Amino acid sequence: MFANLSDRLTATFKGLRGKGRLSEADIDGTIREIRRALLDADVAVPVVKTFTGNIRERALGAEVSGALNPGQQVVKIVNEELVSILGGEARQLRHAKTGPTVIMLAGLQGAGKTTLAGKLAHHLKGQGHTPLLVAADLQRPNAVNQLQVVGERAGVPVFAPEPGITRDGERVKGNPVKVAKKGVKEAEQRQHSVVIVDTAGRLGVDQELMRQAADIRKAVEPDEILFVIDAMIGQDAVATAQAFQQGVDVTGVVLTKLDGDTRGGAALSVREVTGRPILFASTGEKLDDFEVFHPDRMASRILDMGDILTLIEKAEKSFDQAEAARMADKVSKGEDFTLADFLVQMQQLKNMGSMKKMLGMLPGMGQMREQIENFDERELTRIEAIVQSMTPSERDNPKILNGSRRSRIAAGSGTQVSDVNSLVKRFEDAQKMMRAMSKGGGMPQLPGQGGGAPGAWGGMPGGKKSKGKQAPQRKVKGKSGNPAKRAQQEAAARNRAATGPQAPAGSAFGLGQQQQEDFDPSQLQQDLGKYLGR
Amino acid sequence: MDVSWIPGSADLVVVIVAAIAVVGGAGAALAARRRGPSARVDEPARASAPTTEPATAPETTTAPEAPESRLSRLRGRLGGGLGASLLALLSKGTLSDDDWDELEETLLLADVGASATDDILAALKARLRANPDADPRAVLREVLIEIVDPSLDRALALGPAGQAAHEPIIVVGVNGVGKTTTVGKIARVLVAEDRSVVLAAADTFRAAAADQLETWGARVGVPVVRSEREGADPASVAFEAADRAREGGADVLLVDTAGRLQNKAGLMDELGKIVRVVSKVTPPVEVLLVLDATTGQNGLTQARVFAEVANVTGIVLTKMDGTAKGGIVVAVQRELGVPVKLIGLGEGADDLAPFDAEQFVDGLLGS
């Protein structure tokens, strides 16, 4: 069973390494795999067709570079194409020049409009706007109620003149068009800068409701009409997107429920069908689980490639901020990473959930999938026990560990001396590497480590998954191919990050300016790979 | 590097921990700087929902539409979609390569999924080869029916009405698939069958979810057990409802749970707890997984994980009234063998139909 596209392609290209150019038959095999991967990710059939057509053309024309094996080359092309389709014209919300900015939300039932209304309001409030929520969903029982609760949580006023369906009648009372219009007027009077109109969920085939949506649109003349769509949607995404495009002429798309494990091919379909950019992604049930959409990460997700960025984000969420900042300081100042630090980090790591899952997110771990599968989570506890059996001075300075100390530690932690030895040895290697990194003097040079060019990632045997994903980004960032130089650049970036003003928040879903920083961990991981005896 | 050293998981851990420590450190430090101390907005404590007084006099309930007419409606809706194009295709007689491609695409477009589509086409091909004179359409019908398997029991496993057996039915699913609406509709059908029903609003998470269920309860005229405050332990609400169903001598206890994504381990544990707690009073006779017909291949993952945690006994396929073809049914049943028991056809109180394999496939083929 192949877990992802790069694995599949690697298998397809087995024995093709020596070839300088891909034959048409090779390409056909590749295209089949790509097609299957995209279909499995719920990308719509017509979109897959045009997409694979483009890939075929590019793959036929492409010279296979010496650094990449053909599989990697194709993955790179696929990834670039995906990003270019998804990314086209990323843009901010359009705000009205005068009067309140009106944002209308539309979408299928259960896509998450009401929840999103609250999140969007919260987001805008954080930017200094004064949003007003308008409850124009009079269809679903207690939708108005829900919006009021959501508004209360977000600390944003809700305009709800009509109670909607609560309990008494099945007949819809009140006119959503009027409610929306009144809401905008209300906002003008009370000087709100943004009005968010939450409308009822409707099906694309429901003529009557689509007309109602169009009426609302006409009545309030929104600056943005956001089409809210569930990331889990399948082939129906195309029909739905078209219906809404024709019905209310959406201006932007919001993907919801991206915190699930769906691959989210719908993003690609909707982008391609409507030609409208995806503006936001909603990634959880809490009010601040809301992000600006970033195409590159979505591309990796559709292809099911390792997601180092998600990992970082997870770490951000569950790590103690103060502790993490102390750690980062320590590393950048060139102080040694001690076993005591290691223990603290490991305990934080436990908060992040299953190790197996996290390992799976690291790019390149596909090679070790089996090892990961067999990994015993209790191993963590055992290591913790070993470190805890050390005295504080031993933790700060593992060099003093002589034979008798080691056997005491082994006895104290219920392990063998060899376990202690192995831990200490690995730890020293890791420490050395971190020291080298923090000095900015370059990565430890290891055989097969050629530098930052994508090909050098092949220091680990087999295809490296993240190649396609990382390579284009690196070009944009203008990072040096020389590891030593790059480490210097990174150190410089770090200093800048420490002193200078920061880019706007909310870029956790992809490339913010901090991206340069985010890369050294993945680089580090590459080096760590060496220590895995591979 | 120590050549003699054989990598073990202990060493893997060290390396990974070190890696992640740096990842987390750098990332978190950045995040902290990026946000700045003042920019951090604490989420306000979950406010209690504005409570509305429950209506005392339930509306008079009318019996739901007869199943036959609903089914014909279903068939009509399905026939127009996948059925029509298949019909057009298959009435051509012999199939060329292009036709096969088109056929494959039709199945894929219906969200049947790549591997299920391959299997269906392979089966169709094999049979046509063995029997070249057969009507392709009849053969495809056979194949599809075999996959959907009409022999599976699709009735809700309830005892006879009026026994006060307080049999629990638990409704589970991801967010926004229509669980609460489905609970309301099932309650209506059960009431129409002269069963006494108690609803449990174990969705204590989503704003106003309990209110929504109460609205349904009032419509159908059945009591709803809910928590006074939001964010209560859903298992305690479920238990209280089970207890009340037993004391009140109700026939059926319908538990509505909060939507949860299947990859949230904590929430899935919570669901396991709800099921366990309800089982203390009476083991649930049905655990229904609600799947949205528009869901793509992720529906399979959902079914798999929910089946693991809550031992799903049946599937309710909702939102079949849209343009979605609902082909995910085929994939889910093929994978897990859990039958689709009910189909949701809209927002109306009667828009719930029993799933019938043969009629479903007939509907697909438009015959």
Contacts between the chains, C-beta under 8 A, distances in Angstrom:
chain1	res1	chain2	res2	distance
A	36	B	114	5.5
A	39	B	108	6.1
A	39	B	113	7.9
A	39	B	114	4.6
A	39	B	297	8.0
A	40	B	113	7.8
A	40	B	114	5.8
A	40	B	297	5.7
A	41	B	297	7.4
A	42	B	111	7.9
A	42	B	296	3.3
A	42	B	297	5.4
A	42	B	298	7.1
A	44	B	109	7.9
A	45	B	105	5.5
A	45	B	108	5.2
A	45	B	109	5.3
A	108	B	294	6.8
A	108	B	319	7.5
A	108	B	322	7.2
A	109	B	176	7.5
A	109	B	178	7.0
A	109	B	319	6.8
A	109	B	347	7.4
A	110	B	175	7.4
A	110	B	176	3.0
A	110	B	177	5.9
A	110	B	178	5.9
A	110	B	292	6.6
A	110	B	319	7.6
A	111	B	176	6.4
A	112	B	175	6.9
A	112	B	176	5.7
A	114	B	207	8.0
A	115	B	206	8.0
A	122	B	41	7.8
A	126	B	39	7.5
A	126	B	41	6.2
A	139	B	347	7.3
A	140	B	212	7.4
A	140	B	347	7.6
A	141	B	211	7.7
A	141	B	212	4.8
A	141	B	215	3.9
A	141	B	216	6.7
A	142	B	208	4.7
A	142	B	211	4.2
A	142	B	212	4.2
A	142	B	215	5.8
A	143	B	208	7.9
A	145	B	49	7.0
A	145	B	50	6.7
A	145	B	52	7.6
A	145	B	207	7.5
A	145	B	208	3.9
A	145	B	211	5.1
A	145	B	212	7.9
A	146	B	206	7.2
A	146	B	207	4.5
A	146	B	208	3.8
A	146	B	209	7.7
A	146	B	211	7.9
A	146	B	212	7.6
A	147	B	207	8.0
A	148	B	50	6.2
A	148	B	207	8.0
A	148	B	208	7.7
A	149	B	47	6.7
A	149	B	49	5.3
A	149	B	50	7.2
A	149	B	207	3.4
A	149	B	208	5.5
A	149	B	230	7.7
A	150	B	207	5.3
A	152	B	44	7.7
A	152	B	47	4.8
A	153	B	43	7.2
A	153	B	44	5.6
A	153	B	46	6.7
A	153	B	47	6.2
A	153	B	207	7.4
A	154	B	44	7.9
A	155	B	44	6.2
A	165	B	215	6.5
A	166	B	52	6.2
A	166	B	211	7.2
A	166	B	215	5.9
A	167	B	52	7.3
A	167	B	54	7.4
A	167	B	55	5.0
A	167	B	214	6.4
A	167	B	215	4.5
A	167	B	218	4.3
A	167	B	219	7.5
A	168	B	55	6.3
A	168	B	59	7.8
A	168	B	218	7.5
A	170	B	219	6.6
A	170	B	349	7.0
A	203	B	319	7.6
A	203	B	321	6.6
A	203	B	322	4.3
A	203	B	323	7.4
A	204	B	322	6.7
A	204	B	323	5.8
A	205	B	321	7.7
A	205	B	322	6.1
A	205	B	323	5.6
A	230	B	176	6.5
A	230	B	292	7.5
A	230	B	294	7.3
A	230	B	295	8.0
A	232	B	174	7.2
A	232	B	292	7.5
A	232	B	295	5.2
A	232	B	296	6.4
A	232	B	298	4.6
A	232	B	299	7.6
A	233	B	294	4.9
A	233	B	295	6.8
A	233	B	296	6.1
A	234	B	111	4.0
A	234	B	294	6.3
A	234	B	295	5.9
A	234	B	296	2.5
A	234	B	297	6.6
A	234	B	298	8.0
A	234	B	299	7.5
A	234	B	324	7.4
A	234	B	328	6.8
A	235	B	108	7.0
A	235	B	109	5.0
A	235	B	110	6.9
A	235	B	111	5.0
A	235	B	296	6.6
A	235	B	324	8.0
A	235	B	325	7.5
A	236	B	111	7.2
A	236	B	293	7.7
A	236	B	294	4.4
A	236	B	322	6.9
A	236	B	323	5.7
A	236	B	324	4.0
A	236	B	325	7.4
A	237	B	294	7.8
A	237	B	296	7.9
A	239	B	323	4.1
A	239	B	324	8.0
A	240	B	294	7.2
A	240	B	322	7.5
A	240	B	323	6.8
A	243	B	323	7.5
A	257	B	174	7.4
A	257	B	175	6.3
A	257	B	176	7.4
A	257	B	261	6.7
A	259	B	261	6.1
A	259	B	263	7.7
A	259	B	264	7.6
A	260	B	174	6.8
A	260	B	261	4.2
A	260	B	262	7.1
A	260	B	263	5.9
A	260	B	298	6.7
A	261	B	261	7.6
A	261	B	262	7.1
A	261	B	263	4.3
A	261	B	298	7.1
A	261	B	301	6.1
A	262	B	296	7.3
A	262	B	298	3.8
A	262	B	301	7.7
A	263	B	297	7.7
A	263	B	298	7.4
A	265	B	296	7.2
A	266	B	296	7.0
A	285	B	175	7.7
A	285	B	205	7.1
A	286	B	43	6.1
A	287	B	43	5.6
A	288	B	41	7.2
A	288	B	43	6.8
A	308	B	23	7.6
A	311	B	20	7.4
A	311	B	23	6.3
A	312	B	23	5.6
A	312	B	24	7.6
A	312	B	26	7.9
A	312	B	27	4.0
A	313	B	27	7.4
A	315	B	20	6.5
A	315	B	23	5.5
A	315	B	24	3.4
A	315	B	27	5.2
A	315	B	28	6.3
A	316	B	24	7.2
A	316	B	27	4.8
A	316	B	28	4.9
A	316	B	31	4.5
A	319	B	24	4.5
A	319	B	25	7.6
A	319	B	27	7.8
A	319	B	28	4.5
A	320	B	28	7.9
A	321	B	28	5.6
A	321	B	29	8.0
A	321	B	31	7.3
A	321	B	32	4.7
A	324	B	24	5.8
A	324	B	25	4.9
A	324	B	27	7.6
A	324	B	28	3.3
A	324	B	29	5.5
A	324	B	32	7.3
A	325	B	25	7.9
A	325	B	28	7.0
A	325	B	29	4.6
A	325	B	32	5.5
A	327	B	21	6.7
A	327	B	22	8.0
A	327	B	24	7.8
A	327	B	25	3.8
A	327	B	29	7.5
A	328	B	25	4.5
A	328	B	26	5.7
A	328	B	28	7.6
A	328	B	29	3.7
A	329	B	29	7.7
A	331	B	22	6.8
A	331	B	25	6.5
A	331	B	26	7.9
A	337	B	18	7.4
A	337	B	21	7.7
A	341	B	21	7.3
A	342	B	14	8.0
A	342	B	17	6.5
A	342	B	18	7.1
A	342	B	21	7.1
A	345	B	17	6.0
A	345	B	18	7.9
A	345	B	20	7.3
A	345	B	21	3.6
A	345	B	24	7.1
A	345	B	25	7.8
A	346	B	17	5.0
A	346	B	21	7.9
A	348	B	24	6.8
A	349	B	17	6.0
A	349	B	20	5.7
A	349	B	21	7.5
A	349	B	24	7.6
A	352	B	20	7.9
A	353	B	265	6.7
A	354	B	265	7.4
A	355	B	13	7.6
A	355	B	16	7.3
A	358	B	16	7.7
A	358	B	20	6.9
A	359	B	16	6.4
A	362	B	16	7.8
A	362	B	19	7.6
A	371	B	7	7.7
A	371	B	9	7.4
A	371	B	12	6.9
A	374	B	9	7.3
A	375	B	9	5.3
A	375	B	12	6.8
A	376	B	9	6.1
A	379	B	9	5.0
A	379	B	10	5.8
A	379	B	12	8.0
A	379	B	13	5.3
A	380	B	13	6.0
A	382	B	10	7.1
A	383	B	10	6.4
A	383	B	13	5.5
A	383	B	14	7.0
A	383	B	17	7.8
A	419	B	10	6.2
A	422	B	5	7.7
A	422	B	8	6.9
A	422	B	10	5.9
A	422	B	11	5.9
A	423	B	10	6.3
A	423	B	11	7.7
A	423	B	14	6.1
A	425	B	2	7.4
A	425	B	5	7.8
A	426	B	10	7.8
A	426	B	11	4.6
A	426	B	14	4.0
A	426	B	15	6.3
A	427	B	14	5.7
A	427	B	18	7.7
A	430	B	14	6.3
A	430	B	15	6.3
A	430	B	18	3.9
A	433	B	18	8.0
A	434	B	18	7.0
A	434	B	22	6.8
A	437	B	22	8.0
A	446	B	1	8.0
A	497	B	30	6.3
A	497	B	33	6.5
A	498	B	33	7.3
A	502	B	33	5.6
A	502	B	34	4.6
A	502	B	36	7.6
A	503	B	34	7.0
A	505	B	34	5.3
A	505	B	35	5.4
A	505	B	39	6.5
A	508	B	31	7.5
A	512	B	34	7.7
A	514	B	30	4.9
A	514	B	34	6.9
A	517	B	26	5.5
A	517	B	27	7.9
A	517	B	30	5.8
A	518	B	26	7.3
A	518	B	27	6.8
A	518	B	30	7.9
A	520	B	22	7.5
A	520	B	26	6.8
A	521	B	19	6.7
A	521	B	22	5.5
A	521	B	23	3.8
A	521	B	26	6.2
A	521	B	27	7.5
A	524	B	19	5.8
A	524	B	22	5.8
A	524	B	23	7.9
A	525	B	19	5.2
A	528	B	15	4.7
A	528	B	16	7.6
A	528	B	18	7.1
A	528	B	19	5.1
A	530	B	1	6.9
A	531	B	1	7.6
A	531	B	11	7.3
A	531	B	15	5.1
A	532	B	7	5.3
A	532	B	11	7.4
A	532	B	12	6.4
A	532	B	15	6.3
A	533	B	1	7.5
A	533	B	5	6.3
A	533	B	6	6.9
A	533	B	7	3.8
A	533	B	11	7.9
A	534	B	7	7.7
